[in-house]
């Protein structure tokens, strides 16, 4: 039986999605919880390997279980009783064996938020980059810089870790930049993303909005401002 899970989590206290020795990750706590339910080891595969501190409102994962009890329709309720409050199963459903959370995905949508007001916001703090000095950035300059990244491109300059067999070509479908009250919000839609790619793109866009000429990203924007919003499938 193959099961799809739709998941949200606050990434603040996790070392990312992917299981790592001796560290708390979202994949690890899901596998531990499912291991209790099915009384056997369970491997969970996610649609994207979010970095340490990055959040998700719409992560997708799948796993295979040799038992059909409990029914998939009951899994969300059962898992949410076991999981910590910063991880939630939004939906659980049986899917065909050909479904693969990562390989079947055709696009991913991420949102990055920058809080520009002078004082921090206690309730938004985990989910934004508080940067009041960027309040006067030119959104038009940021949009012009982002336009050059649309389409099929080599994004290797934005990656900090690329395996020897991994392609750095990605198809960027959309980059939307807008002001929403005291925030600057950037939405990125692509077939997939490289390690820390979006956070380094955000850094370049901030510099571009300040009128700086930037050829290489000098830093990565903080992880807390980034959230995986949605994973789309055919």
Secondary structure, DSSP 8 states (H G I E B T S, - for coil): -EEEEEEEE--TTSS-SS--TTS--HHHHHHHHHHHHHTS---EEES----TT-EEEEEEEEEE-S---S-HHHHHHHHHHHS-TTEEEEEEEEE-TT--TTTTEEEEEEEEEEE-SSS--TTTGGGSEE-GGGTT--HHHHHHHHHTT-EEEE-GGG-S---TT---EEEEEEEEEEEETTEEEEEEEES---TTHHHHHHHHHHHHHTT---SS--S---GGGEEEEEEEE-
